[in-house]
Amino acid sequence: MGIRLICSDLDGTLLQYGKKELEGEIFDQIRALHDKGILFCPASGRQYTSLRKMFAPVADCCIFLCENGGVIYKDEQCIAKNPMPRALAEEIAEDLWNRSDGQGEIMLSGQNTAYLMERGLGMLDRIKFIGNNYQVIQDPSEIPEDIVKVSVYLHEGVAAYADRFVPRWEQANCAVAGPYWIDTTLANKGIGVTSICRILCIDLTDVMAFGDNYNDVSMLDIVGHPYIMDGAAAPLREKYPDHTPRPEDILREILNGYS
């Protein structure tokens, strides 16, 4: 198996929901993979600051796919960015805010800052929990930089709102991104992985990826070795034949193959 790049979603995949820190053998595995010439890529809707802190012990062994592919970082430098047209980002933010029955809180993501339109329903606590840089705003017009992603946080869960927003903003890759989040962006994880492979001259057939949710599909569909988590929704488990409860189990098998 000629693997050169391993990409993994974070929340619900490498990091179980509710956990704040990575546990167990993953850091040793990332170092060992790097020694074998295999680069590890956290692929997440989180921003770079949050991901860099989480992977601090092995950050030099990683390339970071942030904001669902909107921003790519390597060696502490932004090497690629896929911003949204400003008018579209502001229109989506307004729609998510106004049509979420007073239950939605909005996060607009810049290169490395989260701009929050909050209602005191839990989003701010969540952003503090995951360690993002953030700024509270009243209106998207206050944002002084490109917007790469617009998300809505629904503290009661996404179930009642997915059909309301996902089809409406299909043009912006609208997708459920976890139990409480719906994301929109002109990038996606597939675009992010493709950018990484182009920059590093890696063939997509030599990429392995792990995911658990619908915002991982664009990544899983294009790589040579996609894995879906055992706890993913039934349609996703049916779509991808290779399942695992933990990415670490598969990484261990890869490393054992070098023994």
Backbone bond lengths (Angstrom), bond angles and torsions (degrees), N, CA, C in turn:
res aa  C-N    CA-C-N  psi(-1)  N-CA   C-N-CA  omega(-1)  CA-C   N-CA-C  phi
1 M - - - 1.472 - - 1.520 109.06 -
2 G 1.348 117.69 113.26 1.456 120.85 -175.03 1.511 113.03 -89.31
3 I 1.307 117.77 63.93 1.466 121.98 -177.78 1.530 109.86 -78.74
4 R 1.340 116.02 130.52 1.465 120.86 176.27 1.524 112.39 -117.59
5 L 1.342 117.00 -20.40 1.463 121.78 -177.56 1.517 108.35 -143.39
6 I 1.343 116.25 133.66 1.466 121.73 176.53 1.524 108.09 -122.26
7 C 1.327 116.23 119.19 1.459 122.75 -178.97 1.523 109.22 -108.84
8 S 1.313 116.85 136.20 1.465 119.55 178.48 1.516 111.11 -137.54
9 D 1.326 114.75 129.30 1.452 120.98 165.97 1.528 108.44 -57.86
10 L 1.316 115.81 160.13 1.463 119.77 -176.73 1.530 111.42 -104.30
11 D 1.333 117.25 -75.53 1.467 120.83 -174.05 1.528 110.83 -67.46
12 G 1.327 115.19 121.37 1.452 121.24 -178.63 1.511 113.88 88.92
13 T 1.330 117.19 -6.65 1.466 121.22 -179.16 1.527 109.02 -121.65
14 L 1.329 116.35 -79.84 1.458 119.20 178.38 1.525 111.30 -80.41
15 L 1.318 116.15 -26.69 1.461 122.31 179.92 1.519 107.59 -122.90
16 Q 1.311 116.22 113.27 1.459 119.04 -177.83 1.526 110.26 -67.72
17 Y 1.331 116.27 146.64 1.470 120.98 -176.76 1.531 110.71 -54.65
18 G 1.341 115.46 132.56 1.453 121.34 -179.32 1.506 113.66 96.59
19 K 1.332 117.26 -19.01 1.466 120.63 177.98 1.522 109.78 -82.82
20 K 1.314 116.47 145.74 1.466 121.02 -179.57 1.514 112.20 -102.44
21 E 1.328 116.85 -28.75 1.459 120.19 -174.64 1.520 110.51 -128.45
22 L 1.324 115.37 151.37 1.457 120.85 174.20 1.514 109.61 -70.74
23 E 1.319 115.06 147.60 1.462 120.39 -178.07 1.526 109.84 -129.75
24 G 1.328 115.68 161.26 1.447 120.78 170.19 1.518 113.97 80.95
25 E 1.318 115.33 -141.14 1.454 121.58 -164.72 1.518 114.86 -91.89
26 I 1.319 119.20 0.34 1.460 120.04 -168.52 1.523 112.74 -60.17
27 F 1.340 118.83 -38.91 1.464 119.75 -179.01 1.528 110.81 -64.80
28 D 1.321 117.33 -42.87 1.465 120.16 177.08 1.527 110.76 -62.12
29 Q 1.330 116.19 -38.04 1.463 119.68 179.52 1.528 111.13 -66.54
30 I 1.329 117.31 -42.12 1.464 120.03 -179.67 1.523 110.42 -63.13
31 R 1.341 116.73 -41.45 1.473 119.50 177.15 1.522 110.95 -63.43
32 A 1.323 116.50 -43.79 1.461 120.41 -178.43 1.527 111.18 -65.68
33 L 1.314 117.16 -39.58 1.460 120.50 176.69 1.524 110.75 -62.76
34 H 1.333 115.71 -43.16 1.462 119.98 179.24 1.526 110.64 -59.91
35 D 1.316 116.91 -39.34 1.465 121.03 178.14 1.528 111.68 -63.84
36 K 1.346 116.26 -24.34 1.465 121.13 178.21 1.524 112.32 -92.78
37 G 1.348 116.38 5.31 1.455 120.02 178.93 1.515 114.05 85.55
38 I 1.337 117.11 17.95 1.459 122.09 -179.37 1.524 108.83 -110.09
39 L 1.321 116.37 121.74 1.461 121.90 -177.23 1.526 109.54 -90.36
40 F 1.338 116.16 140.75 1.463 121.18 178.96 1.520 109.58 -104.06
41 C 1.336 115.83 138.91 1.456 121.17 -177.48 1.520 111.03 -129.81
42 P 1.339 119.43 104.56 1.462 120.42 166.53 1.529 108.56 -63.53
43 A 1.336 116.91 125.26 1.467 122.10 -176.52 1.523 108.01 -120.73
44 S 1.327 116.23 105.61 1.459 119.60 -165.79 1.518 111.54 -145.38
45 G 1.329 115.39 161.38 1.454 121.28 168.69 1.513 112.81 -78.38
46 R 1.334 116.72 -7.11 1.463 120.30 179.32 1.528 110.77 -72.30
47 Q 1.344 115.53 163.23 1.451 120.70 177.52 1.529 110.25 -85.69
48 Y 1.333 115.04 169.13 1.458 120.53 -175.04 1.525 112.27 -61.23
49 T 1.340 118.20 -42.86 1.467 120.06 -177.71 1.523 111.37 -56.54
50 S 1.321 117.01 -44.90 1.463 121.42 179.55 1.521 111.35 -64.19
51 L 1.332 116.78 -45.75 1.474 120.32 -178.66 1.530 111.11 -67.51
52 R 1.325 116.49 -40.46 1.479 120.18 -178.47 1.527 110.71 -62.75
53 K 1.343 117.02 -40.08 1.465 119.89 177.47 1.520 110.93 -64.91
54 M 1.324 116.42 -42.54 1.458 120.44 -176.13 1.521 111.81 -65.70
55 F 1.332 116.68 -36.20 1.462 121.54 -176.99 1.530 111.82 -105.44
56 A 1.338 117.11 21.63 1.465 120.97 -174.91 1.529 113.80 -50.98
57 P 1.356 120.20 -42.06 1.465 118.51 -178.02 1.529 114.37 -63.92
58 V 1.344 116.95 -20.78 1.472 120.14 -176.08 1.532 111.47 -129.56
59 A 1.327 117.41 19.76 1.467 120.04 -174.28 1.525 112.19 -58.06
60 D 1.332 117.72 -32.98 1.460 120.42 179.89 1.523 112.16 -70.68
61 C 1.328 117.07 -12.56 1.464 121.68 178.44 1.524 111.93 -98.11
62 C 1.328 117.36 5.46 1.469 121.19 -170.95 1.523 111.81 -123.94
63 I 1.324 114.02 156.37 1.452 122.79 162.35 1.518 105.68 -118.61
64 F 1.332 118.39 139.89 1.465 121.77 -168.77 1.526 110.77 -111.33
65 L 1.331 115.75 118.42 1.463 122.78 172.42 1.523 106.48 -95.28
66 C 1.331 116.46 107.17 1.465 122.72 -172.26 1.530 109.68 -110.31
67 E 1.337 115.45 160.25 1.462 121.76 175.13 1.530 111.49 52.31
68 N 1.325 116.02 43.11 1.472 122.16 179.19 1.523 113.00 54.69
69 G 1.326 116.76 35.70 1.459 120.59 178.42 1.505 114.07 99.15
70 G 1.328 117.76 -3.67 1.459 120.41 179.94 1.517 113.56 -70.55
71 V 1.341 116.85 -26.43 1.461 121.97 -177.37 1.531 108.61 -141.59
72 I 1.329 116.90 135.92 1.459 122.69 176.44 1.526 108.76 -120.17
73 Y 1.333 116.77 130.08 1.463 121.91 178.15 1.524 110.35 -121.46
74 K 1.323 115.15 140.29 1.468 121.62 170.69 1.522 108.03 -146.25
75 D 1.328 115.96 136.10 1.471 121.56 -179.83 1.529 111.10 53.99
76 E 1.346 115.62 40.46 1.459 124.64 176.60 1.527 113.69 65.59
77 Q 1.331 117.20 17.21 1.454 121.78 177.31 1.525 110.07 -120.42
78 C 1.331 116.92 141.13 1.457 121.31 172.34 1.525 107.85 -76.00
79 I 1.336 116.65 116.31 1.464 120.63 -176.31 1.531 112.28 -105.27
80 A 1.332 117.36 -9.20 1.468 120.58 176.82 1.525 108.95 -160.96
81 K 1.337 115.94 146.73 1.462 120.55 179.28 1.525 108.43 -148.80
82 N 1.342 115.74 140.08 1.460 121.45 -178.96 1.530 108.99 -126.31
83 P 1.337 118.47 82.10 1.467 120.24 -175.94 1.529 112.43 -75.03
84 M 1.348 115.04 159.70 1.446 122.56 174.05 1.529 109.58 -89.02
85 P 1.335 119.34 150.29 1.466 119.53 168.97 1.532 109.43 -57.39
86 R 1.302 116.84 134.53 1.457 120.71 -171.59 1.534 111.91 -59.36
87 A 1.320 116.89 -43.40 1.461 119.71 -177.75 1.524 111.04 -63.15
88 L 1.332 117.20 -39.56 1.465 120.78 179.10 1.518 110.52 -66.03
89 A 1.332 117.62 -44.55 1.464 121.00 -179.69 1.531 110.71 -59.82
90 E 1.319 117.01 -43.42 1.462 119.93 -179.30 1.532 111.31 -69.25
91 E 1.329 117.53 -36.29 1.469 120.61 177.79 1.528 110.88 -64.78
92 I 1.322 116.50 -42.94 1.463 120.13 178.93 1.524 110.40 -64.32
93 A 1.326 117.08 -44.37 1.470 120.51 179.91 1.526 110.90 -58.99
94 E 1.317 116.34 -43.45 1.462 120.50 179.53 1.526 110.72 -63.13
95 D 1.335 116.63 -41.95 1.459 120.30 -179.17 1.533 111.27 -66.40
96 L 1.327 117.05 -45.32 1.463 120.76 179.81 1.532 111.18 -62.24
97 W 1.320 116.12 -36.81 1.462 121.36 -179.60 1.529 111.25 -71.15
98 N 1.321 116.37 -45.40 1.468 120.73 -172.00 1.521 113.17 -81.54
99 R 1.329 118.43 -25.83 1.467 119.92 -173.82 1.528 112.71 -110.72
100 S 1.327 116.09 25.04 1.463 119.50 177.13 1.532 111.58 -110.08
101 D 1.320 115.97 24.50 1.467 121.82 172.26 1.528 113.31 57.08
102 G 1.326 116.39 31.97 1.454 119.86 -178.71 1.514 114.36 72.84
103 Q 1.349 116.65 7.16 1.465 121.25 -176.72 1.529 112.57 -104.04
104 G 1.328 118.38 -12.15 1.453 121.38 -175.18 1.508 113.16 -96.16
105 E 1.325 115.52 138.17 1.462 122.27 172.95 1.530 107.46 -117.94
106 I 1.332 117.09 143.30 1.449 121.15 -167.37 1.536 110.93 -110.56
107 M 1.324 115.27 136.20 1.465 121.67 172.61 1.522 108.43 -121.34
108 L 1.314 116.46 122.15 1.459 122.61 174.09 1.522 107.51 -107.92
109 S 1.319 116.60 125.14 1.459 121.18 -171.90 1.519 111.30 -102.10
110 G 1.335 115.48 126.95 1.448 121.64 168.75 1.516 109.31 -93.75
111 Q 1.328 116.44 -163.88 1.460 119.65 -177.20 1.521 111.71 -60.12
112 N 1.346 116.50 -39.66 1.464 118.45 -179.91 1.527 111.47 -153.29
113 T 1.340 116.63 29.03 1.458 122.39 175.26 1.531 109.05 -139.03
114 A 1.325 115.93 137.37 1.468 121.67 174.43 1.519 108.10 -98.93
115 Y 1.322 116.16 124.44 1.466 122.17 178.37 1.529 107.36 -101.75
116 L 1.342 116.40 121.79 1.459 121.83 -167.56 1.528 111.95 -112.48
117 M 1.336 115.30 128.64 1.460 122.76 168.36 1.526 105.15 -107.88
118 E 1.342 116.21 103.02 1.466 118.78 -167.82 1.517 112.46 -118.92
119 R 1.344 113.22 157.15 1.458 121.47 -179.04 1.527 111.31 -121.12
120 G 1.310 117.61 12.57 1.456 120.58 -178.92 1.518 113.59 74.29
121 L 1.335 116.93 26.57 1.470 121.03 -175.75 1.531 113.24 -105.80
122 G 1.330 116.86 10.55 1.459 118.48 172.67 1.510 115.99 120.65
123 M 1.331 118.68 -14.62 1.467 119.12 -177.91 1.518 112.03 -63.61
124 L 1.321 117.24 -43.30 1.465 119.92 -178.35 1.519 110.59 -60.58
125 D 1.322 117.48 -42.25 1.470 120.25 177.35 1.522 110.41 -61.94
126 R 1.323 117.47 -39.70 1.461 121.25 179.21 1.521 111.36 -64.36
127 I 1.321 117.19 -42.48 1.462 121.03 -179.70 1.524 110.59 -66.31
128 K 1.324 116.82 -38.62 1.468 119.35 174.66 1.517 110.94 -64.23
129 F 1.343 116.54 -38.96 1.470 122.17 -178.65 1.524 111.28 -61.03
130 I 1.351 116.68 -42.50 1.465 118.37 -176.80 1.523 112.20 -86.35
131 G 1.338 117.75 -7.34 1.460 120.41 171.06 1.512 116.08 86.28
132 N 1.321 118.19 26.49 1.463 120.89 177.96 1.525 112.06 -73.90
133 N 1.340 115.84 150.01 1.453 120.03 158.27 1.522 107.16 -68.05
134 Y 1.333 118.18 137.98 1.462 118.42 -179.40 1.515 111.00 -149.85
135 Q 1.342 113.96 161.27 1.456 122.43 174.66 1.522 107.19 -144.87
136 V 1.317 117.70 129.99 1.456 121.52 177.60 1.528 109.22 -82.86
137 I 1.339 116.38 131.41 1.462 121.96 -179.21 1.529 109.71 -128.80
138 Q 1.315 116.04 166.66 1.459 122.01 175.52 1.521 111.69 -102.28
139 D 1.339 116.64 -25.60 1.460 120.54 -174.04 1.532 108.96 -151.53
140 P 1.340 118.81 143.37 1.470 120.72 -179.61 1.521 114.22 -58.95
141 S 1.324 117.69 -24.00 1.468 120.21 179.83 1.522 112.45 -62.16
142 E 1.338 117.22 -16.31 1.467 121.09 179.19 1.528 112.65 -76.57
143 I 1.314 118.07 -13.51 1.469 121.27 -173.59 1.526 109.53 -76.48
144 P 1.343 118.26 123.92 1.468 120.96 -171.96 1.531 114.67 -93.03
145 E 1.343 117.94 16.22 1.468 120.18 -175.44 1.519 109.56 -146.50
146 D 1.344 115.89 176.44 1.457 120.72 176.04 1.524 110.33 -60.66
147 I 1.328 115.55 146.13 1.463 122.29 174.76 1.533 107.92 -103.52
148 V 1.323 116.76 126.46 1.465 119.97 -178.24 1.527 112.97 -105.67
149 K 1.344 117.27 -16.59 1.466 119.89 -178.76 1.525 109.04 -157.62
150 V 1.339 116.31 144.10 1.460 122.31 173.40 1.523 107.32 -125.30
151 S 1.337 116.98 126.92 1.457 121.95 -175.67 1.519 110.25 -128.91
152 V 1.320 115.14 153.45 1.453 120.35 171.67 1.520 108.16 -118.91
153 Y 1.335 115.53 132.56 1.465 123.21 175.86 1.518 107.67 -101.30
154 L 1.331 116.37 124.39 1.466 122.79 -177.28 1.518 108.45 -119.38
155 H 1.321 116.55 102.94 1.460 120.63 -169.73 1.522 112.80 -66.47
156 E 1.329 117.32 -19.90 1.459 120.40 177.30 1.524 112.41 -91.88
157 G 1.331 116.82 0.35 1.462 121.56 -179.97 1.519 112.08 105.16
158 V 1.333 115.18 159.08 1.463 120.68 -173.04 1.521 113.27 -85.87
159 A 1.329 118.87 -11.79 1.467 121.46 -168.81 1.523 113.11 -54.25
160 A 1.320 117.70 -42.58 1.465 120.73 -175.74 1.525 113.07 -78.03
161 Y 1.338 117.44 -7.47 1.459 120.44 -172.26 1.523 114.50 -120.17
162 A 1.322 118.55 -13.53 1.464 120.17 -176.07 1.524 111.09 -58.82
163 D 1.347 117.73 -46.56 1.463 120.01 -178.83 1.521 112.27 -68.73
164 R 1.313 116.51 -22.68 1.462 120.67 179.37 1.521 111.39 -74.70
165 F 1.332 117.53 -39.08 1.458 120.40 -172.04 1.524 114.72 -106.32
166 V 1.328 118.45 -36.63 1.472 119.95 -172.84 1.529 111.82 -60.79
167 P 1.344 120.38 -50.59 1.472 118.25 178.93 1.534 113.21 -65.38
168 R 1.332 115.81 -36.74 1.470 119.79 -176.72 1.523 111.45 -61.86
169 W 1.341 116.75 -37.73 1.464 120.41 -175.87 1.527 112.17 -113.06
170 E 1.327 114.48 35.75 1.475 119.88 176.63 1.522 111.45 -57.34
171 Q 1.331 117.40 -34.04 1.463 121.04 179.67 1.523 112.09 -61.73
172 A 1.322 116.47 -21.84 1.465 121.48 179.88 1.529 111.33 -109.10
173 N 1.348 115.84 29.17 1.469 121.53 175.64 1.521 112.22 53.60
174 C 1.327 117.13 38.35 1.465 121.00 -178.80 1.520 109.62 -61.85
175 A 1.334 116.36 130.06 1.463 120.63 -176.99 1.514 110.47 -153.65
176 V 1.327 114.96 147.54 1.462 120.55 170.56 1.520 108.02 -65.76
177 A 1.336 116.75 130.59 1.464 121.56 -175.13 1.522 112.30 -119.30
178 G 1.323 117.69 15.03 1.453 121.75 -179.40 1.515 109.04 151.80
179 P 1.314 118.21 -177.33 1.459 120.53 -176.31 1.524 114.63 -62.49
180 Y 1.347 116.82 -25.95 1.464 120.23 -172.83 1.525 114.10 -123.84
181 W 1.326 118.41 0.73 1.461 120.38 -172.26 1.533 111.56 -124.55
182 I 1.333 115.18 141.81 1.453 123.09 165.13 1.524 106.86 -124.64
183 D 1.335 116.36 129.98 1.464 122.01 -174.81 1.521 111.54 -113.54
184 T 1.329 115.71 148.07 1.458 121.94 167.46 1.520 108.73 -130.15
185 T 1.316 115.67 142.35 1.462 121.89 177.75 1.518 108.21 -168.46
186 L 1.330 117.77 150.65 1.456 118.86 174.65 1.515 110.68 -79.35
187 A 1.311 116.44 -15.31 1.455 120.48 170.94 1.522 107.87 -88.93
188 N 1.303 116.15 175.24 1.456 123.12 167.15 1.519 106.18 -157.41
189 K 1.309 116.96 176.61 1.463 118.54 -176.30 1.527 111.39 -65.32
190 G 1.326 116.71 -30.05 1.458 119.16 176.66 1.516 111.86 -65.79
191 I 1.328 116.66 -43.47 1.462 120.58 176.69 1.522 110.01 -62.53
192 G 1.351 116.34 -41.17 1.460 119.83 178.82 1.523 112.46 -62.49
193 V 1.323 117.15 -45.42 1.471 120.66 179.10 1.524 110.33 -64.44
194 T 1.331 116.68 -40.38 1.462 119.76 178.08 1.521 110.99 -61.74
195 S 1.341 117.12 -40.54 1.468 120.86 177.77 1.520 110.91 -62.38
196 I 1.329 116.36 -44.34 1.465 120.42 179.37 1.524 110.36 -60.76
197 C 1.316 116.33 -46.62 1.468 119.96 -178.11 1.525 111.31 -63.76
198 R 1.333 116.73 -37.24 1.467 119.31 178.15 1.525 110.44 -66.46
199 I 1.320 117.02 -44.28 1.465 121.00 -177.86 1.532 111.18 -65.79
200 L 1.333 116.42 -39.79 1.470 121.11 -175.01 1.521 113.20 -97.14
201 C 1.336 117.12 2.50 1.471 121.88 179.27 1.534 111.54 57.82
202 I 1.331 115.34 50.69 1.463 122.59 177.67 1.528 108.37 -112.63
203 D 1.331 117.00 135.45 1.462 121.36 176.91 1.525 109.00 -78.25
204 L 1.333 116.86 137.71 1.463 120.43 -179.41 1.529 112.10 -60.71
205 T 1.315 118.28 -25.77 1.465 120.13 177.80 1.522 111.76 -68.71
206 D 1.337 116.76 -15.48 1.464 121.64 179.83 1.529 111.73 -99.65
207 V 1.338 116.62 20.06 1.460 121.96 -178.93 1.524 109.70 -113.69
208 M 1.327 116.58 136.38 1.460 123.91 171.72 1.524 107.66 -110.06
209 A 1.326 116.80 142.89 1.463 119.85 -179.91 1.524 110.40 -141.45
210 F 1.343 115.01 147.30 1.459 123.33 178.48 1.531 108.76 -123.05
211 G 1.343 116.38 137.74 1.450 120.03 177.01 1.512 111.25 -155.99
212 D 1.340 115.29 171.39 1.467 119.33 -177.62 1.514 113.09 -139.46
213 N 1.354 117.98 -3.63 1.464 118.15 -172.60 1.519 110.63 -140.53
214 Y 1.330 115.63 175.73 1.455 120.12 -172.92 1.528 112.72 -67.59
215 N 1.328 118.09 -25.78 1.461 118.66 177.74 1.529 112.32 -76.70
216 D 1.332 117.21 -0.27 1.462 121.46 174.66 1.530 112.12 -95.51
217 V 1.335 117.47 -10.66 1.467 121.10 -172.39 1.524 111.95 -60.39
218 S 1.337 117.28 -42.42 1.469 119.65 -178.01 1.526 111.59 -60.99
219 M 1.317 117.32 -30.38 1.461 122.15 176.50 1.523 111.13 -78.78
220 L 1.318 116.37 -47.28 1.463 120.39 -177.27 1.529 111.55 -63.60
221 D 1.331 116.97 -32.35 1.463 120.60 -175.85 1.525 113.69 -70.70
222 I 1.321 117.84 -22.53 1.471 118.88 -172.00 1.528 113.90 -105.36
223 V 1.339 117.67 -12.19 1.460 119.07 -175.76 1.527 110.65 -90.53
224 G 1.312 114.75 161.36 1.452 119.31 -178.64 1.504 114.51 -73.79
225 H 1.355 116.97 -23.54 1.466 120.76 -172.95 1.526 109.95 -137.58
226 P 1.355 117.73 79.31 1.472 120.63 179.81 1.525 112.33 -87.26
227 Y 1.330 115.93 139.61 1.463 122.39 174.91 1.517 109.16 -126.37
228 I 1.322 116.19 136.10 1.460 121.70 175.12 1.523 108.40 -109.04
229 M 1.319 116.82 146.61 1.451 120.66 -179.08 1.528 111.12 -75.11
230 D 1.314 116.06 147.67 1.472 121.10 -179.63 1.522 111.88 -57.18
231 G 1.342 117.26 -30.68 1.457 120.64 -176.37 1.518 114.37 -88.75
232 A 1.325 118.14 7.06 1.461 121.23 -179.50 1.525 110.81 -70.10
233 A 1.320 115.99 164.86 1.462 121.15 177.31 1.525 110.47 -60.08
234 A 1.327 115.83 149.86 1.465 121.31 -175.33 1.533 113.33 -54.49
235 P 1.341 120.10 -43.59 1.469 118.70 179.28 1.530 113.14 -59.81
236 L 1.340 116.86 -33.68 1.460 119.72 178.34 1.527 110.85 -73.19
237 R 1.312 117.75 -38.23 1.474 120.22 177.27 1.527 110.79 -65.10
238 E 1.316 116.26 -32.36 1.465 119.86 178.03 1.531 111.28 -74.04
239 K 1.316 116.63 -32.68 1.473 121.57 -175.27 1.528 112.16 -71.13
240 Y 1.344 116.33 -36.11 1.467 120.56 -175.13 1.526 109.54 -115.98
241 P 1.324 118.73 122.76 1.468 120.60 -174.47 1.521 114.50 -72.74
242 D 1.336 118.06 -24.53 1.462 120.28 -176.73 1.528 109.96 -94.61
243 H 1.329 116.44 117.92 1.461 123.57 -177.82 1.529 109.11 -118.00
244 T 1.332 115.85 156.11 1.462 120.72 173.66 1.529 109.34 -156.33
245 P 1.334 118.70 148.30 1.461 119.80 174.02 1.523 112.44 -78.38
246 R 1.347 116.05 -24.73 1.468 120.37 -176.34 1.521 109.12 -149.00
247 P 1.334 119.16 131.59 1.465 119.92 174.57 1.531 112.65 -56.13
248 E 1.334 116.06 -33.25 1.466 118.87 -178.28 1.529 112.47 -57.35
249 D 1.327 117.18 -31.81 1.466 119.85 -179.68 1.523 110.97 -64.58
250 I 1.324 116.74 -40.79 1.461 120.77 179.68 1.525 110.63 -73.42
251 L 1.333 116.86 -39.53 1.465 120.00 177.70 1.520 111.12 -61.68
252 R 1.326 115.70 -36.84 1.473 119.37 177.00 1.523 111.31 -62.80
253 E 1.330 116.03 -40.66 1.468 119.54 177.87 1.532 111.06 -63.31
254 I 1.331 116.27 -40.82 1.465 119.14 178.73 1.513 110.90 -61.37
255 L 1.336 116.19 -48.14 1.463 120.17 -178.39 1.522 111.67 -65.95
256 N 1.328 116.75 -36.41 1.472 118.96 177.12 1.523 111.16 -63.63
257 G 1.330 116.61 -27.23 1.458 119.95 178.18 1.511 113.14 -68.19
258 Y 1.345 116.07 -17.89 1.474 119.90 177.40 1.515 111.85 -90.05
259 S 1.344 116.79 -8.67 1.474 120.12 -175.51 1.517 111.17 -71.55
